[in-house]
Amino acid sequence: MRLIGLLLALLAVGWLVMTQLQSTPTPSLSAEDDAGTAVQAPRNAEELKAFEDQVNRLSDQQNAKTREALEQIQ
């Protein structure tokens, strides 16, 4: 009886693994900067520095737009 339970549990785990491996990958999130180039989230450690630079650049561009809008209001 214990062996049957173990086999059923193994079957369930195998089925779950197969469905996860066959599922389509989730789409990557991206944003675009003013130049229209897509900013992709890093997939490994080497891409992290470039991603940080792109995010900082996007943040600086947005801050500049906000400052200009505030100056026009005042």
N, C-alpha and C positions, 0 to 999 in steps of 0.2 A: 504494500500500500504506500509506503514511504517512497519507493522507487517510482511509482506512478505519479505521485505529487511532484517529485523532482523533475520528471520528464515533462510534465505539463508546465511547470515553471520555466524550464529551459526552452520549451517551445514558445511560450509567451515572450520571453526575452529575445529570442531569435526573430520572432515576428516584429517586435518593436524596433530592433536594430535594422531590419530590412526596410521597414517603412521609412525610417529616418534617413537611410542611405539613398533611397529612391526618390525622396521628396526633392522638389526644386529648391535651389538656394534662395535665400531672401535677397531682394534687390538691395544694392548698396545705397546708402544715403549720400547725397551729394548736394553741393551748393555751387553757385556760380559767382565769380567776382565780376567787377565792372568790365573787364576785358572779355568776358564770356567764357573763360576757361573754367572747366569743372574742377571743384575741389573734392577729392575723394577721401574718405576716411582711411587711415593707414591699416594695412593688413599685417605688417610685421614691424619690428623695432627699428629697422633702417629707415622706413618711411615716416617715422614719427617726427623727426626734426623738420622735414620738409612740410609736413602737415601743420606743425605748430607755426611755422613761418607763414603759411597760407592763411591760417585762421587769424593770426595777428594782423596780417595785411588787410583781410576783410574787415576786421574790427576797426582798424585805423580808418579805412575808407568810410565805414558807416558813421564813425565818430565825427569825421570831417563833414559829412553831409548833415548830420544833426546840428553841429556848430553853425554851419552856414544857414540852416533853417531858423535857428534861434536868433542869429544876428539879424536876419531879415524881419523877424517879428518885432525885435526891439527897435 
